[in-house]
Amino acid sequence: MQRNHRGSNFGEAGKSCLVIRPATSAGNGTNRGVVVCSIALLIFVSQTVGAEPVVFESGPKKVQLLELFTSEGCSSCPPAEASLGRLVSDPRLWHEFVPVAFHVDYWDRLGWKDPFASAEWTTRQRLYAANWNADSVYTPAFVLNGREWRDANVPRLSEEAPGALKATVRGDNTVVIDFEPARREARDFEVYLVRLGFGIRMNVRAGENSGRNLHHDFVVLSLTHEKIAAHGSRERHLPLPRSDIDTISNRTAAAVWITRAGDITPVQAAGGWLSPEVEPGK
């Protein structure tokens, strides 16, 4: 039986444009609303995408966001990461679900500092736990569509149709993100954009996994998050942070999801490959 590692309680310590359009008017099929928001976001990728645009699109039905909170300092986490990694070859990947792995930092105190860990990812997990009225966090922990989940098995899509989310990665390293909600909402939205690393191998030299060679997929390498006003339009240019860790990934992908402001529960998600797979050592 796999055991979960219980974490601390809460008392411890280019460009991209997002356009949100109102729903189509039922009377005559025309779109009488105005563009309510645009956001520009500069995204850097470790490999050149190429001259032809790469398009990630959800379609109108909900694409599920599967999150794994994990750590290289947790001996229970490698089996969970292996199950997440098997989704790389699942034909439903990107079309029905988007997996992401957030490495938390609260196990760094056990002797091994996880190079992918971030206090920001820990805060994200604690926000989820607060939504569930839990007073602590643990690893490995799966979250599906904002709900506590048992494993990496993703059920088939429901009939829920929140609207279409489209991300176009252009040859000049720009990403155009377009979201058309199924119905008009006065509430603000938020957008999250992450770059993911695959085929990463790490030789852990201390802590609970000392001596193990760990394999990681869907690793969140960086995240950009912006609040989107419900009315008006604006454009911003923001760099997506890069690090030396990007170079040890044999493939990269991007994932984007939309939430309502003040709620980290995903409304819609999309994602796809940014680069072809590279053989280790090449």
C-alpha positions as CSV (number, residue, x, y, z in Angstrom):
1,M,0.0,0.0,0.0
2,Q,1.4,3.3,-1.0
3,R,1.8,5.7,1.9
4,N,1.4,9.5,1.6
5,H,3.9,11.9,3.1
6,R,2.1,14.3,5.3
7,G,3.4,17.8,5.1
8,S,3.3,20.7,7.5
9,N,0.2,22.4,8.7
10,F,-0.7,25.9,7.6
11,G,0.9,27.5,10.6
12,E,4.3,26.6,9.3
13,A,6.1,28.2,7.2
14,G,7.6,37.4,-28.6
15,K,4.2,37.9,-26.6
16,S,0.9,36.2,-26.0
17,C,-2.5,37.7,-26.3
18,L,-5.5,36.4,-24.3
19,V,-8.9,37.4,-25.7
20,I,-12.1,36.6,-23.9
21,R,-15.2,36.9,-26.0
22,P,-18.8,36.9,-24.8
23,A,-21.1,34.1,-25.9
24,T,-22.8,34.3,-29.3
25,S,-26.2,36.0,-29.2
26,A,-29.0,33.4,-29.5
27,G,-31.3,35.6,-31.6
28,N,-29.4,36.1,-34.8
29,G,-26.2,34.2,-34.4
30,T,-24.1,37.4,-34.3
31,N,-21.6,38.2,-31.6
32,R,-22.9,41.5,-30.2
33,G,-20.4,41.8,-27.4
34,V,-17.0,43.4,-27.4
35,V,-13.6,41.8,-26.7
36,V,-13.4,42.0,-23.0
37,C,-9.8,41.3,-22.4
38,S,-6.5,40.8,-24.1
39,I,-3.1,39.9,-22.6
40,A,0.2,39.7,-24.2
41,L,2.7,37.3,-22.9
42,L,6.3,36.6,-24.1
43,I,7.2,33.0,-24.0
44,F,10.7,31.6,-24.4
45,V,11.2,28.0,-25.2
46,S,14.4,26.0,-25.1
47,Q,14.1,24.8,-28.6
48,T,12.9,26.6,-31.7
49,V,9.3,25.9,-32.5
50,G,9.7,26.6,-36.2
51,A,8.1,28.9,-38.7
52,E,4.7,27.2,-38.8
53,P,2.4,27.9,-35.9
54,V,1.6,25.2,-33.4
55,V,-2.0,25.2,-32.2
56,F,-3.3,23.8,-28.9
57,E,-7.1,23.8,-28.7
58,S,-9.6,22.4,-26.2
59,G,-12.8,22.6,-28.2
60,P,-16.0,23.5,-26.4
61,K,-16.0,20.5,-24.0
62,K,-14.1,20.6,-20.8
63,V,-10.4,19.4,-20.9
64,Q,-9.5,18.3,-17.5
65,L,-6.5,19.6,-15.6
66,L,-4.7,16.8,-13.6
67,E,-2.1,18.1,-11.1
68,L,0.4,16.1,-9.1
69,F,2.1,17.7,-6.0
70,T,5.3,15.8,-5.5
71,S,8.9,16.1,-4.3
72,E,12.3,14.4,-4.8
73,G,12.6,14.3,-1.0
74,C,9.5,12.0,-0.7
75,S,10.1,8.3,-0.9
76,S,6.5,7.6,-1.7
77,C,6.5,9.9,-4.8
78,P,8.3,8.0,-7.5
79,P,5.5,5.5,-8.1
80,A,3.0,8.4,-8.4
81,E,5.3,10.1,-10.8
82,A,5.7,6.9,-12.8
83,S,1.9,6.6,-13.2
84,L,1.8,10.3,-14.3
85,G,4.6,9.7,-16.8
86,R,2.6,6.9,-18.5
87,L,0.1,9.5,-19.6
88,V,2.8,10.7,-22.1
89,S,1.7,7.9,-24.4
90,D,-2.0,8.1,-23.7
91,P,-3.9,9.0,-26.9
92,R,-6.2,11.3,-24.9
93,L,-3.3,13.5,-23.8
94,W,-3.9,17.2,-24.5
95,H,-7.3,16.4,-26.0
96,E,-9.1,15.3,-22.9
97,F,-6.7,16.1,-20.1
98,V,-3.6,18.1,-19.4
99,P,-1.3,16.8,-16.6
100,V,1.2,19.0,-14.7
101,A,3.6,18.1,-11.8
102,F,4.3,20.7,-9.2
103,H,7.3,20.0,-7.0
104,V,6.7,21.4,-3.5
105,D,9.5,22.6,-1.2
106,Y,8.4,21.5,2.3
107,W,10.4,18.2,2.1
108,D,13.7,20.0,1.3
109,R,14.3,20.1,5.1
110,L,14.9,16.3,5.0
111,G,18.4,16.6,3.5
112,W,17.8,16.9,-0.3
113,K,16.9,20.2,-2.0
114,D,14.6,19.5,-4.9
115,P,15.8,21.6,-7.9
116,F,12.3,21.8,-9.3
117,A,10.6,22.8,-6.0
118,S,9.1,26.2,-5.4
119,A,7.4,27.8,-2.4
120,E,4.9,29.1,-4.9
121,W,3.9,25.5,-5.8
122,T,3.5,24.7,-2.1
123,T,1.3,27.8,-1.7
124,R,-0.9,26.5,-4.5
125,Q,-1.3,23.1,-2.8
126,R,-2.2,24.8,0.5
127,L,-4.9,26.9,-1.3
128,Y,-6.4,23.7,-2.5
129,A,-6.3,22.1,0.9
130,A,-7.9,25.2,2.4
131,N,-10.8,24.7,-0.1
132,W,-11.2,21.2,1.3
133,N,-11.0,22.4,4.9
134,A,-7.8,20.4,5.4
135,D,-5.3,21.7,7.9
136,S,-2.2,20.0,6.3
137,V,-0.8,19.0,2.9
138,Y,0.9,15.8,1.8
139,T,2.7,14.1,-1.1
140,P,2.1,12.5,-3.5
141,A,-1.2,14.4,-3.9
142,F,-3.3,14.4,-7.1
143,V,-5.8,17.1,-7.9
144,L,-8.3,16.7,-10.8
145,N,-10.2,19.8,-11.8
146,G,-9.6,21.4,-8.5
147,R,-10.8,18.3,-6.5
148,E,-8.7,16.0,-4.3
149,W,-8.1,12.9,-6.5
150,R,-6.8,9.4,-5.8
151,D,-4.4,8.6,-8.7
152,A,-3.4,9.4,-12.3
153,N,-6.4,7.7,-13.8
154,V,-8.5,10.4,-15.6
155,P,-12.2,9.6,-16.3
156,R,-13.7,10.2,-19.6
157,L,-14.9,13.7,-20.5
158,S,-18.3,14.7,-19.1
159,E,-20.8,16.7,-21.1
160,E,-19.7,19.9,-19.4
161,A,-18.9,22.5,-22.1
162,P,-17.3,25.7,-20.5
163,G,-16.1,27.1,-23.8
164,A,-13.2,26.9,-26.2
165,L,-9.6,27.7,-25.2
166,K,-7.0,28.0,-28.0
167,A,-3.3,28.7,-27.8
168,T,-1.3,29.3,-30.9
169,V,2.5,29.2,-30.7
170,R,3.9,31.2,-33.6
171,G,7.3,30.9,-35.2
172,D,8.5,34.2,-33.7
173,N,8.1,32.7,-30.2
174,T,4.7,34.3,-29.5
175,V,1.7,32.6,-28.1
176,V,-1.8,33.8,-28.8
177,I,-4.3,32.5,-26.3
178,D,-8.0,32.8,-27.2
179,F,-10.8,31.9,-24.8
180,E,-14.5,31.9,-25.8
181,P,-16.7,31.1,-22.8
182,A,-19.9,29.3,-23.4
183,R,-21.9,32.0,-21.6
184,R,-21.3,35.6,-20.7
185,E,-19.9,36.3,-17.3
186,A,-19.4,39.5,-15.5
187,R,-16.7,38.0,-13.2
188,D,-13.0,38.5,-13.9
189,F,-10.9,35.6,-15.2
190,E,-7.3,34.5,-14.6
191,V,-5.0,32.8,-16.9
192,Y,-2.1,30.4,-16.1
193,L,0.6,29.5,-18.6
194,V,3.3,26.9,-17.7
195,R,6.3,25.3,-19.5
196,L,6.7,21.6,-18.9
197,G,9.8,19.4,-19.0
198,F,9.9,15.7,-19.9
199,G,12.4,12.9,-19.7
200,I,14.3,14.5,-16.9
201,R,16.6,12.2,-14.9
202,M,18.0,13.2,-11.5
203,N,20.5,11.4,-9.3
204,V,19.4,12.1,-5.8
205,R,22.3,12.1,-3.3
206,A,20.7,12.7,0.0
207,G,17.3,12.4,1.8
208,E,14.8,9.7,1.6
209,N,15.5,8.9,-2.1
210,S,19.3,9.0,-1.6
211,G,21.0,6.8,-4.3
212,R,18.0,6.7,-6.6
213,N,17.9,7.9,-10.2
214,L,14.5,9.6,-10.5
215,H,12.7,10.1,-13.8
216,H,10.3,13.1,-14.2
217,D,7.7,14.1,-16.8
218,F,5.2,17.0,-16.9
219,V,7.5,19.0,-14.6
220,V,6.4,22.6,-14.2
221,L,9.6,24.6,-15.0
222,S,8.0,28.0,-14.8
223,L,4.6,29.6,-14.5
224,T,3.1,33.0,-15.6
225,H,-0.2,34.0,-14.0
226,E,-2.3,37.1,-14.9
227,K,-5.6,38.5,-13.8
228,I,-7.9,39.4,-16.6
229,A,-10.5,42.2,-16.2
230,A,-14.0,41.3,-17.2
231,H,-14.5,44.5,-19.1
232,G,-12.2,46.6,-21.3
233,S,-9.0,45.5,-23.0
234,R,-5.3,45.7,-22.2
235,E,-2.1,44.3,-23.4
236,R,1.0,43.2,-21.4
237,H,4.4,42.0,-22.3
238,L,5.9,39.5,-19.7
239,P,8.9,37.2,-19.9
240,L,8.3,33.6,-19.0
241,P,11.2,32.7,-16.6
242,R,13.9,30.4,-17.9
243,S,16.4,28.4,-16.0
244,D,19.4,26.1,-16.6
245,I,17.1,23.1,-15.7
246,D,15.4,23.6,-19.1
247,T,18.4,22.2,-20.9
248,I,18.2,18.7,-19.2
249,S,14.7,18.1,-20.5
250,N,14.5,16.0,-23.7
251,R,11.2,17.5,-24.7
252,T,9.1,20.5,-23.7
253,A,5.4,21.3,-23.7
254,A,3.2,24.2,-22.7
255,A,-0.1,24.1,-20.8
256,V,-2.6,26.9,-20.3
257,W,-5.7,27.0,-18.2
258,I,-8.4,29.6,-17.2
259,T,-10.0,30.1,-13.8
260,R,-12.4,32.6,-12.4
261,A,-10.8,35.3,-10.4
262,G,-10.2,34.4,-6.8
263,D,-10.7,30.7,-7.4
264,I,-7.9,28.4,-8.5
265,T,-10.4,25.7,-9.8
266,P,-9.7,25.4,-13.5
267,V,-12.5,26.2,-15.9
268,Q,-10.9,25.1,-19.1
269,A,-7.4,23.8,-20.1
270,A,-5.3,23.2,-23.2
271,G,-1.8,22.1,-23.9
272,G,0.6,20.5,-26.4
273,W,4.2,19.8,-27.4
274,L,6.6,22.7,-28.0
275,S,9.4,20.6,-29.3
276,P,10.1,17.1,-30.7
277,E,11.5,14.4,-28.5
278,V,15.3,14.4,-28.2
279,E,17.3,11.3,-27.5
280,P,19.3,11.5,-24.3
281,G,22.9,12.7,-24.9
282,K,22.0,14.4,-28.2
